[in-house]
Amino acid sequence: MSKKKISYNEAIKEIEEILARIENEELDVDELSGKVQRISYLIGICKEKLFNTEKEIENIISKIGE
């Protein structure tokens, strides 16, 4: 199975959709664990993207100051 790169906005949207389903009690117990694992994975993607973006911005700013 190939892994498609997911954008930050796509990850956030999917997290919001899963959370809405949980809040509306649309998930049964069998699905809940898998969805919570998916949210954890998506949060990891978001954190990595934010960290990388922060580093890129810091590099750009440091070059401006040179």
Backbone bond lengths (Angstrom), bond angles and torsions (degrees), N, CA, C in turn:
res aa  C-N    CA-C-N  psi(-1)  N-CA   C-N-CA  omega(-1)  CA-C   N-CA-C  phi
1 M - - - 1.450 - - 1.519 108.50 -
2 S 1.319 117.14 122.93 1.459 120.10 178.86 1.524 109.50 -83.01
3 K 1.328 114.05 143.11 1.447 119.23 -179.49 1.518 108.97 -97.63
4 K 1.313 115.76 118.89 1.460 121.90 177.28 1.525 107.49 -79.24
5 K 1.332 115.48 136.23 1.451 118.45 175.76 1.510 108.36 -68.88
6 I 1.295 115.12 131.41 1.457 120.71 -177.95 1.528 108.46 -106.41
7 S 1.307 116.13 137.26 1.463 119.74 179.87 1.526 109.61 -79.34
8 Y 1.314 114.72 164.06 1.464 120.81 177.27 1.532 109.90 -57.79
9 N 1.333 116.45 -47.26 1.470 120.20 -178.15 1.524 112.08 -64.37
10 E 1.325 117.29 -37.09 1.465 120.30 177.31 1.527 110.58 -65.75
11 A 1.330 116.41 -40.52 1.469 120.38 179.19 1.521 110.43 -63.88
12 I 1.336 116.54 -45.97 1.470 120.32 179.83 1.526 110.52 -61.50
13 K 1.326 116.01 -43.32 1.464 120.18 -179.75 1.529 110.77 -61.17
14 E 1.329 116.36 -43.89 1.469 119.34 -179.60 1.526 111.10 -66.28
15 I 1.330 116.88 -40.12 1.469 120.20 176.72 1.527 109.76 -59.01
16 E 1.329 116.59 -46.79 1.464 120.65 -179.77 1.523 111.83 -61.48
17 E 1.334 116.58 -39.75 1.464 120.31 178.90 1.527 111.44 -64.93
18 I 1.309 116.63 -42.95 1.469 120.35 179.37 1.522 109.83 -65.35
19 L 1.340 116.87 -45.12 1.465 120.19 179.61 1.531 111.37 -61.17
20 A 1.322 117.15 -39.03 1.465 120.40 178.03 1.524 110.28 -62.50
21 R 1.321 116.53 -41.70 1.474 120.14 178.46 1.520 111.41 -64.25
22 I 1.339 115.90 -38.25 1.469 119.40 177.87 1.521 109.75 -66.42
23 E 1.344 116.93 -47.35 1.463 121.28 -179.04 1.527 111.85 -61.73
24 N 1.322 117.15 -34.87 1.468 121.56 179.97 1.525 112.73 -86.71
25 E 1.331 115.34 6.08 1.462 122.40 179.33 1.534 112.05 55.42
26 E 1.344 115.40 40.34 1.462 121.11 179.32 1.525 112.65 -90.92
27 L 1.313 117.59 -7.65 1.461 121.07 -179.52 1.519 109.51 -101.96
28 D 1.328 115.36 137.94 1.456 117.30 173.50 1.527 108.88 -88.83
29 V 1.279 116.04 170.85 1.463 122.21 -175.71 1.525 111.50 -58.46
30 D 1.312 117.18 -35.72 1.463 120.90 -179.04 1.527 112.06 -65.14
31 E 1.318 117.84 -31.65 1.461 122.21 -179.63 1.522 112.93 -86.98
32 L 1.312 116.76 -27.03 1.460 121.85 -170.31 1.523 113.29 -57.53
33 S 1.297 118.12 -48.05 1.461 121.67 -178.45 1.530 111.27 -60.21
34 G 1.307 116.59 -45.30 1.462 120.81 179.59 1.518 111.87 -63.18
35 K 1.323 116.87 -39.58 1.462 120.65 -179.69 1.529 111.23 -69.77
36 V 1.324 116.91 -37.35 1.467 119.97 176.89 1.531 109.54 -65.92
37 Q 1.321 117.62 -38.79 1.464 120.83 175.46 1.523 110.67 -63.23
38 R 1.320 117.20 -40.27 1.466 121.30 178.69 1.533 110.01 -63.57
39 I 1.321 117.40 -42.65 1.461 120.90 177.92 1.524 109.75 -60.60
40 S 1.313 117.36 -42.95 1.464 121.54 178.98 1.522 110.59 -59.60
41 Y 1.321 116.85 -44.14 1.462 122.23 178.24 1.529 110.57 -62.48
42 L 1.325 116.97 -45.72 1.459 121.66 -179.58 1.533 111.98 -64.62
43 I 1.306 117.22 -38.55 1.466 120.93 176.32 1.520 109.97 -62.23
44 G 1.317 117.08 -39.95 1.465 120.92 176.57 1.516 111.65 -60.11
45 I 1.329 116.94 -42.03 1.468 121.12 176.98 1.524 110.07 -61.57
46 C 1.322 116.56 -46.49 1.475 120.92 -179.46 1.518 111.23 -61.38
47 K 1.322 116.92 -44.67 1.463 120.25 179.68 1.522 111.31 -61.51
48 E 1.324 116.83 -42.49 1.462 121.10 179.43 1.527 111.03 -63.66
49 K 1.322 116.30 -44.49 1.466 120.21 179.81 1.526 111.05 -64.25
50 L 1.323 117.99 -40.96 1.461 121.03 178.13 1.524 110.86 -65.12
51 F 1.329 117.01 -42.44 1.460 121.12 178.89 1.531 110.39 -61.73
52 N 1.332 116.45 -47.27 1.467 120.53 -179.66 1.525 111.73 -63.48
53 T 1.322 116.51 -40.20 1.465 120.34 178.24 1.519 110.52 -64.57
54 E 1.312 116.85 -41.87 1.469 120.65 178.14 1.528 110.66 -59.82
55 K 1.325 117.22 -44.02 1.464 121.19 179.46 1.530 111.31 -64.17
56 E 1.323 116.66 -41.66 1.464 120.49 178.46 1.527 110.89 -61.89
57 I 1.328 116.56 -43.28 1.466 120.94 179.60 1.521 110.47 -65.12
58 E 1.321 117.33 -41.58 1.466 120.64 177.53 1.526 110.60 -60.55
59 N 1.333 117.31 -41.29 1.469 121.13 178.13 1.523 111.33 -63.79
60 I 1.307 116.69 -42.52 1.460 120.74 178.99 1.525 110.47 -63.21
61 I 1.316 116.03 -45.46 1.463 120.64 -179.12 1.536 110.75 -64.43
62 S 1.325 116.69 -39.71 1.475 118.92 179.83 1.527 111.03 -65.89
63 K 1.333 117.77 -33.62 1.460 121.38 178.05 1.528 111.25 -70.63
64 I 1.307 117.01 -33.08 1.464 121.08 177.62 1.526 110.17 -64.85
65 G 1.329 115.87 -37.08 1.470 121.34 -177.83 1.498 114.39 -75.79
66 E 1.319 118.49 -8.63 1.464 121.33 -177.59 1.503 112.35 -75.64
